């Protein structure tokens, strides 16, 4: 895994109409780790599928870089 991969903005993957909306900043202080985990899971459930995919792509690019090969193509080559 390259450690010097460039950091990408999630805005690269968010459609323009979604970028034009404002987002409310939310802070949550938990009294326990369990409460914090439950709150985090609730936040994930509230995300749309497009938001989840955009977040996953930002993480993927930040770890592996922009020229990541398609996993499906790699799997087809090794499974023969």
Order of alpha helices (4+ residues) and beta strands (2+ residues): alpha-alpha-alpha-alpha
